Amino acid sequence: MISGSVTRNELGGLEPRLAVSVLDAGGELQQFEVVLDTGFTGWLMLPEVDINGLGLASEGRHRGVLASGNAEEFEYYETQVSWHGRLREIEVFQSIDQPLLGMELLEGSRVAVDAWDGGDVMIQEA
């Protein structure tokens, strides 16, 4: 099981957060705190500074649709994450700021969120 917690962000909103271990270009796992976002249909989104720290090479650009409904081009990278005890190949999109974990990575999992400040986030392999 993968676990995290619900916390309040700087604007007072609740966010389900958890740590994800991402494989860098040197073969080492680096841990990042991300927000679980079921409205994000991709795998993982990390800020440019974090992607640069991983040393990943760009694979090109993908078109994505934002929550506003606007389409935008995103730089993407291929790597692996530690997920349910094994390495899983994923695509990482480059964001300006917010690290997000999306539905593509959650596929095949059961998600439970206690939606209050300090609540639990639990992701189980289904």
Residue frames as qw, qx, qy, qz and C-alpha x, y, z in Angstrom:
[[0.000, 0.889, 0.459, 0.000, 0.00, 0.00, 0.00],
 [0.356, 0.301, -0.012, 0.885, 1.11, 3.54, -0.79],
 [0.280, -0.772, -0.540, 0.183, 0.08, 6.14, 1.76],
 [0.245, 0.331, -0.031, 0.911, 0.08, 9.87, 2.32],
 [0.113, -0.542, -0.620, 0.557, -2.00, 12.53, 4.02],
 [0.124, 0.804, 0.428, 0.394, -4.38, 15.38, 3.33],
 [0.393, -0.366, -0.213, 0.816, -3.01, 18.85, 4.09],
 [0.197, 0.912, 0.293, -0.208, -4.11, 22.43, 3.56],
 [0.608, 0.366, 0.158, 0.687, -2.31, 24.39, 0.85],
 [0.269, -0.108, -0.161, 0.943, -1.29, 28.05, 1.11],
 [0.281, -0.238, -0.294, -0.882, -4.77, 29.12, -0.07],
 [0.485, -0.133, 0.541, -0.674, -6.53, 27.00, 2.55],
 [0.825, 0.176, -0.272, -0.463, -7.70, 24.24, 0.20],
 [0.787, -0.307, 0.530, -0.070, -7.33, 20.56, 1.01],
 [0.548, 0.590, -0.548, -0.224, -4.83, 18.50, -1.03],
 [0.966, -0.191, 0.177, 0.005, -4.18, 14.74, -0.89],
 [0.217, 0.813, -0.540, -0.001, -0.36, 14.39, -0.89],
 [0.955, -0.201, 0.199, 0.087, 2.02, 11.48, -1.07],
 [0.196, -0.705, 0.587, 0.347, 5.66, 10.75, -1.81],
 [0.904, 0.417, 0.079, -0.048, 6.68, 9.15, -5.12],
 [0.524, -0.533, 0.516, 0.419, 10.14, 7.75, -5.90],
 [0.663, 0.733, -0.015, -0.149, 11.31, 8.54, -9.45],
 [0.846, -0.079, 0.258, 0.459, 14.34, 6.98, -11.17],
 [0.050, 0.885, -0.205, -0.414, 16.96, 9.55, -12.23],
 [0.671, 0.657, -0.326, -0.108, 19.31, 9.30, -15.22],
 [0.101, 0.583, -0.776, 0.216, 21.98, 7.74, -12.99],
 [0.613, -0.098, -0.777, -0.107, 19.71, 4.89, -11.89],
 [0.147, -0.088, -0.696, 0.697, 19.00, 6.26, -8.39],
 [0.192, -0.694, -0.667, -0.193, 15.53, 6.80, -6.93],
 [0.083, 0.109, -0.234, 0.963, 14.68, 10.36, -5.88],
 [0.078, -0.564, -0.796, 0.206, 11.63, 11.11, -3.78],
 [0.060, -0.218, -0.164, -0.960, 9.11, 13.89, -4.56],
 [0.199, 0.412, 0.692, -0.558, 5.99, 15.02, -2.73],
 [0.089, -0.155, -0.610, -0.772, 3.09, 15.21, -5.21],
 [0.486, 0.149, 0.350, -0.787, -0.58, 16.10, -5.12],
 [0.279, 0.244, 0.917, 0.144, -2.99, 13.33, -6.16],
 [0.319, 0.390, -0.049, -0.862, -5.09, 14.89, -8.94],
 [0.510, 0.278, 0.814, 0.009, -7.85, 12.72, -10.42],
 [0.446, 0.820, 0.179, -0.311, -8.55, 15.47, -12.97],
 [0.075, 0.711, -0.616, -0.331, -5.05, 14.97, -14.47],
 [0.947, 0.214, 0.044, -0.235, -5.26, 12.12, -16.98],
 [0.543, 0.619, -0.547, 0.150, -1.47, 11.66, -17.35],
 [0.801, -0.092, -0.511, 0.298, 1.05, 9.78, -15.22],
 [0.551, -0.572, -0.215, 0.568, 3.11, 12.36, -13.35],
 [0.282, 0.853, 0.076, 0.433, 3.82, 16.07, -13.68],
 [0.655, -0.477, -0.146, 0.568, 6.92, 17.64, -12.15],
 [0.056, 0.966, -0.049, -0.248, 8.32, 21.18, -12.21],
 [0.655, 0.690, -0.254, 0.173, 11.20, 21.89, -14.60],
 [0.107, -0.742, 0.589, -0.302, 13.68, 22.27, -11.72],
 [0.758, -0.252, 0.563, -0.212, 12.88, 18.73, -10.48],
 [0.895, 0.428, 0.124, 0.015, 13.15, 17.24, -13.97],
 [0.378, 0.798, -0.409, 0.229, 16.52, 18.96, -14.42],
 [0.403, -0.597, 0.629, -0.293, 17.62, 17.45, -11.10],
 [0.897, 0.029, 0.424, -0.123, 16.70, 14.00, -12.40],
 [0.176, -0.504, 0.659, 0.530, 18.88, 14.54, -15.48],
 [0.619, 0.380, 0.687, -0.017, 16.20, 13.23, -17.84],
 [0.116, -0.136, 0.528, 0.830, 16.34, 13.87, -21.60],
 [0.525, 0.369, 0.169, -0.748, 13.26, 15.25, -23.32],
 [0.439, 0.175, 0.856, 0.209, 11.31, 12.85, -25.51],
 [0.057, 0.366, 0.550, 0.749, 9.39, 15.66, -27.23],
 [0.269, 0.006, 0.251, -0.930, 6.10, 17.40, -26.65],
 [0.042, -0.416, -0.906, -0.071, 2.56, 16.19, -25.96],
 [0.262, -0.381, -0.174, -0.869, -0.61, 18.18, -26.24],
 [0.219, -0.315, -0.841, 0.382, -2.68, 18.27, -23.07],
 [0.240, -0.671, -0.382, -0.588, -5.91, 19.87, -21.94],
 [0.104, 0.170, -0.554, 0.808, -5.86, 22.01, -18.80],
 [0.003, -0.460, -0.795, 0.395, -8.65, 22.16, -16.22],
 [0.185, 0.509, 0.071, -0.838, -9.66, 25.46, -17.85],
 [0.729, 0.523, 0.424, -0.118, -10.35, 23.55, -21.07],
 [0.296, 0.863, -0.343, -0.225, -7.43, 25.19, -22.89],
 [0.963, 0.149, 0.020, 0.224, -5.07, 22.92, -24.85],
 [0.115, -0.902, 0.413, 0.063, -1.35, 23.35, -24.26],
 [0.799, 0.383, -0.438, 0.150, 1.89, 21.64, -25.32],
 [0.640, -0.700, 0.309, -0.077, 3.93, 19.98, -22.56],
 [0.317, 0.579, -0.749, 0.053, 7.52, 18.74, -22.69],
 [0.915, -0.292, 0.088, -0.262, 7.63, 15.09, -21.62],
 [0.063, 0.591, -0.796, 0.117, 10.24, 12.62, -20.38],
 [0.897, -0.101, -0.379, -0.204, 10.32, 8.86, -19.92],
 [0.019, 0.485, -0.757, 0.438, 11.52, 7.22, -16.72],
 [0.584, -0.267, -0.765, -0.044, 10.38, 4.78, -14.04],
 [0.391, -0.549, 0.308, -0.671, 8.74, 5.12, -10.64],
 [0.119, 0.015, -0.949, 0.293, 8.58, 2.74, -7.73],
 [0.577, -0.125, -0.078, -0.803, 4.89, 1.80, -7.65],
 [0.914, -0.202, 0.058, -0.348, 3.37, -0.95, -5.49],
 [0.739, -0.466, 0.472, 0.118, 6.85, -2.35, -4.81],
 [0.729, 0.151, 0.482, 0.462, 8.09, -2.52, -8.43],
 [0.103, -0.399, 0.273, 0.869, 9.48, -0.20, -11.05],
 [0.467, 0.641, 0.608, -0.035, 6.91, 1.00, -13.57],
 [0.346, 0.088, 0.361, 0.861, 7.66, 2.87, -16.80],
 [0.087, 0.812, 0.492, -0.301, 5.92, 6.22, -17.05],
 [0.348, 0.567, 0.187, 0.723, 5.88, 9.55, -18.83],
 [0.307, -0.591, -0.351, 0.658, 6.60, 12.70, -16.82],
 [0.246, 0.811, 0.317, 0.426, 5.17, 15.98, -18.08],
 [0.396, 0.008, -0.235, 0.888, 6.97, 19.21, -17.29],
 [0.156, -0.855, -0.491, -0.065, 4.96, 21.76, -15.33],
 [0.133, 0.751, -0.151, 0.629, 5.63, 25.29, -14.24],
 [0.224, -0.544, 0.501, -0.634, 5.06, 24.66, -10.57],
 [0.745, -0.257, 0.350, -0.506, 2.74, 21.97, -9.18],
 [0.094, 0.253, -0.957, -0.103, 3.88, 18.32, -8.92],
 [0.741, 0.035, 0.128, -0.658, 0.88, 16.13, -9.74],
 [0.195, -0.080, 0.974, 0.083, 0.13, 12.40, -9.79],
 [0.531, 0.180, -0.195, -0.805, -2.58, 11.55, -12.32],
 [0.858, 0.067, 0.244, -0.447, -5.02, 8.85, -13.31],
 [0.748, 0.462, -0.470, -0.079, -2.70, 6.99, -15.69],
 [0.203, 0.404, -0.796, 0.402, -0.43, 6.07, -12.77],
 [0.488, -0.133, 0.572, -0.646, -3.44, 5.25, -10.56],
 [0.773, 0.159, -0.378, -0.485, -4.87, 2.79, -13.10],
 [0.739, 0.017, -0.671, 0.065, -5.29, -0.61, -11.47],
 [0.232, 0.060, -0.642, 0.728, -5.36, 0.89, -7.96],
 [0.345, -0.740, -0.567, -0.107, -7.98, 1.54, -5.33],
 [0.213, 0.340, -0.232, 0.886, -7.78, 5.05, -3.84],
 [0.417, -0.726, -0.545, 0.043, -9.21, 6.11, -0.47],
 [0.229, 0.372, -0.181, 0.881, -8.99, 9.66, 0.85],
 [0.307, -0.665, -0.583, 0.353, -10.12, 10.87, 4.27],
 [0.266, 0.611, 0.237, 0.707, -11.01, 14.39, 3.11],
 [0.378, -0.918, -0.104, -0.054, -10.09, 16.48, 6.15],
 [0.168, 0.814, -0.482, 0.277, -6.90, 18.19, 7.25],
 [0.295, -0.481, 0.789, -0.244, -4.62, 15.41, 8.52],
 [0.899, 0.137, 0.223, -0.351, -6.73, 12.69, 6.87],
 [0.577, -0.263, 0.717, 0.290, -5.16, 9.58, 5.34],
 [0.611, 0.557, -0.337, -0.451, -4.52, 8.92, 1.64],
 [0.612, -0.225, 0.758, 0.029, -4.29, 5.20, 0.79],
 [0.616, 0.503, -0.404, -0.452, -3.58, 3.64, -2.59],
 [0.666, -0.191, 0.718, -0.067, -3.87, -0.13, -2.85],
 [0.152, 0.242, -0.800, -0.529, -3.15, -2.37, -5.80],
 [0.744, 0.091, 0.169, -0.640, -6.50, -3.75, -6.94]]
